[in-house]
Amino acid sequence: MRVLLISATALLAGCATVPATPVEPAATYRALGTEPFWSLTLDGRQMVFTEANAPGVTIAEPLPRAIHGFAGDIYQGRRINLNIVHGQRCSDGMSDRVYQDRVQVRVDDRSFEGCGGPVTARP
């Protein structure tokens, strides 16, 4: 029994001296919609909503912890709520671009629907 306690103590002491591996920042996720034109960006730290017909009006708040649901992720902020339905390919209706997700956004008392996906660098 005494040997087991010494081994466990030595193991814990060894773990305390190992430096932590840095965590990579989360990928940027962008959602957008038309009629009215709007966009929402999640950058790993915050959610930022803008609407084209309201220039200068931007709503930003800290990124809440995601609720992982059956079909996707839900973010419930103070003023912004985002529901991402993964794997439902979506076209914005204005371009040939196809996004991997459908999204529903609620900002204050207004609802928006659109498309979304991770932002990737273009070659």
C-alpha positions in Angstrom: 0.0 0.0 0.0 2.8 2.4 0.9 4.5 1.9 -2.5 1.2 2.7 -4.3 0.9 6.0 -2.5 4.5 7.0 -3.2 4.0 6.1 -6.9 0.8 8.1 -7.2 2.5 11.1 -5.5 5.5 10.9 -7.8 3.2 10.7 -10.8 1.2 13.8 -9.7 4.3 15.8 -9.0 5.7 14.9 -12.5 2.4 16.2 -14.1 2.6 19.5 -12.3 6.0 20.3 -14.0 4.9 19.6 -17.6 4.0 22.8 -19.4 0.5 23.1 -20.8 0.1 22.8 -24.6 -1.2 26.1 -26.0 -4.8 25.9 -27.3 -5.4 27.0 -30.8 -8.0 29.8 -31.2 -11.3 28.7 -32.6 -11.9 29.0 -36.3 -14.0 32.0 -37.4 -17.6 31.2 -38.3 -19.6 33.5 -40.5 -23.3 33.5 -41.1 -25.2 35.8 -43.5 -28.5 36.4 -45.1 -30.3 38.5 -47.6 -33.5 40.6 -47.7 -32.5 42.3 -45.4 -28.7 41.8 -45.8 -27.1 40.9 -42.5 -24.0 39.1 -41.2 -22.9 37.5 -38.0 -19.4 36.5 -37.1 -18.1 34.3 -34.3 -14.4 34.6 -33.8 -13.9 32.4 -30.7 -14.3 35.4 -28.4 -17.4 37.2 -29.4 -20.5 37.3 -31.7 -20.8 40.4 -33.9 -24.0 41.1 -35.8 -24.3 43.8 -38.5 -27.2 44.7 -40.8 -26.6 46.4 -44.1 -29.6 48.8 -44.0 -28.5 50.0 -40.5 -25.0 51.3 -41.2 -23.0 52.0 -38.1 -25.2 49.7 -36.0 -23.2 46.7 -34.8 -24.2 44.5 -31.9 -21.3 42.6 -30.2 -21.3 40.4 -27.1 -19.1 37.8 -25.6 -19.4 34.4 -27.2 -21.5 32.1 -24.9 -20.7 28.5 -24.5 -22.2 26.4 -27.3 -25.0 24.0 -26.5 -24.4 21.0 -28.7 -27.8 19.7 -30.0 -28.8 16.8 -32.2 -28.7 18.8 -35.4 -26.2 21.5 -34.6 -25.0 24.2 -32.1 -27.0 26.8 -30.2 -25.5 30.0 -28.8 -27.7 31.9 -26.4 -26.4 35.4 -25.7 -27.9 38.4 -24.0 -29.2 40.0 -27.2 -28.1 37.5 -29.9 -29.2 33.9 -30.2 -27.8 31.7 -33.0 -29.0 28.2 -34.0 -26.7 26.4 -36.5 -28.2 23.4 -38.3 -25.1 21.5 -39.5 -25.0 19.6 -42.8 -28.0 21.3 -44.4 -26.3 22.8 -47.5 -27.5 26.3 -48.1 -27.3 28.9 -50.9 -27.6 32.6 -50.1 -29.8 33.1 -53.2 -27.6 35.9 -54.5 -24.5 34.1 -55.6 -23.3 30.7 -56.6 -21.7 30.1 -53.3 -23.0 27.2 -51.2 -22.6 27.1 -47.5 -22.5 23.9 -45.3 -25.0 25.1 -42.7 -28.4 26.7 -42.3 -28.7 29.3 -39.5 -31.4 31.1 -37.6 -30.5 34.2 -35.7 -32.6 36.2 -33.3 -31.4 39.7 -32.4 -33.4 41.5 -29.8 -37.0 40.9 -31.1 -36.1 40.3 -34.8 -35.6 37.0 -36.5 -33.2 36.3 -39.5 -32.6 33.1 -41.5 -29.6 32.4 -43.7 -26.5 30.3 -44.4 -23.2 29.8 -42.5 -20.0 28.0 -42.3 -16.4 28.3 -41.2 -14.3 31.0 -42.9 -11.6 29.4 -44.9 -8.6 31.0 -46.6 -8.9 31.1 -50.4 -5.9 29.8 -52.4 
